[in-house]
Each structure stands twice: as C-alpha cells, then as structure tokens.
Amino acid sequence: MLLSYLTERHVESAEDTAIRSILMEQILEAFQTLKEDDQRLLRALIVDDVTEREYAVQIGLSQKGVNKRRHRALEKVRKILGTQPD
C-alpha cells in the first residue's frame, strides 16, 4: 500500500486530501498542548527517527523511562483527539 503512494498511478481524491489536512491540523493542535519535554521526545522518536535507546542516552534516562514517557504523551494526544476513552 505504501508503494502506491510512490507511484504515478496513485491519485488522492479531493475528499481524502481535505480529510488528511483536517486530521493533520487536529494532530498538530493536540501535539502543541503537550509539555515541551514531551513534544521534544515525540519529535525525536517519530520525526527524527531516533530510537528510544538513543534518546535515553541523550537525556540521561533509561530506555524504559523513555518508553513510558512516550506512551503517556501519546495517550494524551489520543485523549485530546477523542480516539481513546477517558
């Protein structure tokens, strides 16, 4: 499926483009409600593709500690987006 996005044959509908744009806006708004430390953590792990172990070394925590912080931050985002029960 991912490869279809890389080929010329994949054409996204106007509706899909609009939905994607709205969802990205909502995700960014939810992300901005997080504490700065949590934003840095998620940015490093998701955007910059840093491993939990690498990030743990950078900030002086255990990998398990980074994993717990990542899960808590993502839970907050999911809760804001309404994709997780209270």
HELIX and SHEET records of a PDB file:
HELIX    1   1 LEU A    2  LEU A    6  1                                   5    
HELIX    2   2 ALA A   14  GLN A   32  1                                  19    
HELIX    3   3 GLU A   36  LEU A   42  1                                   7    
HELIX    4   4 ARG A   43  VAL A   47  3                                   5    
HELIX    5   5 GLU A   52  ILE A   59  1                                   8    
HELIX    6   6 GLN A   63  LEU A   81  1                                  19    
END                                                                             
